[in-house]
Amino acid sequence: MTEEKNNKNLGITVEDVQNLIKKKDEIEEQIKAYYDVLEDQKGVGMEGPLVDEEGYPRADVDVYQVRTARHNISCLQNDHKVLMLQIEEALHQLHEQERAKRDKAEVRPEAREPENSLPQPFARVDTVTPGSPASMAGIHVGDEIIEFGTVNSVNFQNFQNIATVVQHSEGKPLSITVLRNGQKVHLGLTPQRWSGRGLLGCNILPVRR
């Protein structure tokens, strides 16, 4: 009985992941709000100068407001990175739990995936814009995509498949699996409107086989 209770405590549920993603979305909304503040202040962004050519504080922007927004963005981005790691680990555990269930259900040895066998990627991330949904989801340039929501190397036909998934998932978390340095990495990405173009903020290219 005690062992069963411990196993239950160690397990990750879909609800746990949804709660983490909800916190992530709230942080992203706050970050977006502060970026909007910076945009309203003559578009100074995170790096724009706050002094004029003579070294005096710029009169055309609210320097205090800009500094506060930048500080809050930095703090929230750190919190966001921690949350993304938690979501990545939770998604990984969910996949492992599902895989363990399948292994128990199918006794046949061939049902097990060889440890050194990696799925075939069908696309590669070429660019990621800072502050975009893709950037905040932890997607890196060079990541090779093996799962994008319901799209994988088996059913992928063209990039319209991904575009359709993105359009139907605006504001909803998508499970993304990529190959990074030879390792599978699970990410949660929420397509949404931001200060840049599109709903993702990254460019994806086909993988040449």
C-alpha positions in Angstrom: 0.0 0.0 0.0 2.8 2.4 0.9 4.7 1.6 -2.3 1.5 2.3 -4.4 1.1 5.6 -2.6 4.7 6.6 -3.3 4.3 5.7 -7.0 1.2 7.9 -7.2 3.1 10.8 -5.6 5.9 10.4 -8.1 3.6 10.4 -11.2 2.9 13.4 -13.3 -0.6 14.1 -14.6 -1.9 16.0 -17.6 -3.5 18.4 -15.1 -0.1 19.1 -13.5 1.3 20.0 -16.9 -1.8 22.2 -17.7 -1.3 24.1 -14.4 2.4 24.7 -15.3 1.4 25.9 -18.8 -1.2 28.2 -17.3 1.5 29.8 -15.1 3.7 30.1 -18.2 0.9 31.8 -20.1 0.4 34.3 -17.3 4.1 35.2 -17.2 4.1 35.5 -21.0 1.2 37.9 -20.8 3.0 40.0 -18.2 6.2 40.0 -20.4 4.2 41.1 -23.4 2.6 43.9 -21.4 6.0 45.2 -20.4 7.2 45.0 -24.0 4.2 47.0 -25.0 5.3 49.7 -22.4 8.8 49.8 -24.1 7.2 50.0 -27.5 5.1 53.0 -26.3 8.2 54.7 -25.1 9.5 55.4 -28.6 10.2 51.7 -29.1 13.4 51.8 -27.0 13.1 48.0 -26.4 15.6 46.3 -24.0 18.7 48.0 -25.4 17.8 51.4 -26.6 19.8 54.3 -25.1 18.2 56.3 -22.3 20.5 59.3 -22.5 20.9 61.8 -25.3 24.1 62.7 -27.2 25.1 65.1 -24.4 24.7 62.4 -21.8 21.5 63.7 -20.2 18.4 61.5 -19.6 16.2 61.5 -22.7 13.3 64.0 -22.4 11.2 62.1 -25.0 10.8 58.9 -22.8 9.9 58.1 -19.3 13.3 56.8 -18.2 12.0 55.5 -14.8 9.2 53.6 -16.5 11.5 52.1 -19.1 14.0 50.9 -16.5 11.2 49.4 -14.4 9.8 47.6 -17.4 13.2 46.3 -18.4 13.9 45.1 -14.9 10.6 43.3 -14.6 11.0 41.7 -18.1 14.4 40.3 -17.0 13.0 38.9 -13.7 9.9 37.4 -15.5 12.1 35.9 -18.2 14.2 34.2 -15.5 11.0 32.8 -13.9 9.8 31.8 -17.4 13.0 29.8 -18.0 12.5 27.9 -14.7 8.9 27.2 -15.6 9.9 26.0 -19.1 12.4 23.5 -17.6 9.6 22.3 -15.3 7.2 21.9 -18.2 9.9 20.1 -20.3 10.6 17.7 -17.4 6.9 17.1 -16.8 6.2 16.4 -20.5 9.2 14.1 -20.6 7.8 12.2 -17.5 4.4 12.0 -19.1 5.9 10.5 -22.3 7.9 8.1 -20.2 4.8 7.1 -18.2 2.8 6.5 -21.4 5.7 4.5 -22.8 5.9 2.4 -19.7 2.2 1.6 -20.0 2.6 0.6 -23.6 5.6 -1.6 -22.7 3.5 -3.4 -20.1 0.6 -3.8 -22.4 2.7 -5.3 -25.2 4.9 -8.1 -24.0 6.5 -8.7 -27.4 10.2 -7.6 -27.4 9.9 -5.9 -30.8 7.4 -3.5 -29.2 10.2 -1.8 -27.4 12.0 1.0 -29.0 15.8 0.5 -29.2 17.5 2.9 -26.8 19.8 4.1 -29.6 17.0 4.5 -32.1 15.9 8.1 -32.7 12.9 9.3 -34.8 13.6 10.9 -38.2 13.3 14.7 -38.1 11.3 16.3 -40.8 12.1 20.0 -40.2 14.8 22.2 -38.7 14.6 25.5 -36.9 16.5 28.1 -38.9 15.9 31.3 -36.8 14.2 32.3 -33.5 13.3 35.9 -32.7 14.0 37.0 -29.1 10.8 37.6 -27.1 8.7 35.5 -29.5 6.5 32.6 -28.4 9.0 30.2 -29.9 11.9 31.9 -27.9 9.9 31.8 -24.7 9.1 28.1 -25.3 12.8 27.3 -25.2 13.1 26.5 -28.9 16.7 26.9 -30.2 18.2 27.5 -33.7 19.3 24.1 -35.0 16.6 22.1 -33.2 15.4 19.3 -35.5 11.6 18.8 -35.2 10.3 15.2 -34.9 6.9 16.0 -33.5 4.9 19.3 -33.9 1.5 18.7 -32.2 -0.1 16.0 -34.2 2.4 16.3 -37.1 5.3 13.9 -37.2 7.8 12.4 -39.7 5.2 9.7 -40.7 2.3 12.0 -41.6 4.2 15.1 -42.6 3.6 16.1 -46.2 4.4 19.8 -46.4 4.6 22.9 -44.2 0.9 23.5 -44.7 0.4 20.7 -42.2 2.3 22.8 -39.6 0.5 26.0 -40.6 -2.9 24.3 -40.1 -1.9 23.0 -36.6 -0.6 26.5 -35.6 -3.8 28.3 -36.8 -6.1 25.8 -35.0 -4.0 26.0 -31.8 -3.8 29.8 -31.3 -3.7 30.4 -27.5 -3.5 26.6 -26.8 -0.4 24.7 -25.7 1.2 22.4 -28.3 3.5 19.5 -27.4 6.8 19.8 -29.5 9.5 17.2 -29.6 12.9 18.1 -31.1 16.3 16.5 -31.5 19.0 18.7 -29.8 22.6 17.4 -29.7 21.4 13.9 -30.3 18.9 14.0 -27.5 15.1 14.2 -27.6 13.8 17.4 -25.9 10.1 17.9 -25.1 8.8 21.5 -25.2 5.5 23.2 -24.7 4.7 26.0 -27.3 1.7 28.2 -27.3 1.1 29.9 -30.7 -0.1 33.5 -30.1 0.0 37.0 -31.3 3.0 39.0 -30.2 4.8 42.2 -31.3 6.3 40.4 -34.3 5.0 38.6 -37.4 3.1 35.3 -37.2 2.1 33.3 -34.1 5.5 31.6 -33.5 8.4 33.9 -34.2 10.6 31.3 -35.7 11.5 30.1 -39.2 11.4 26.3 -40.0 13.1 24.7 -43.0 12.7 21.2 -44.4 15.3 18.6 -43.5 17.2 17.4 -46.6 17.3 13.6 -46.4 
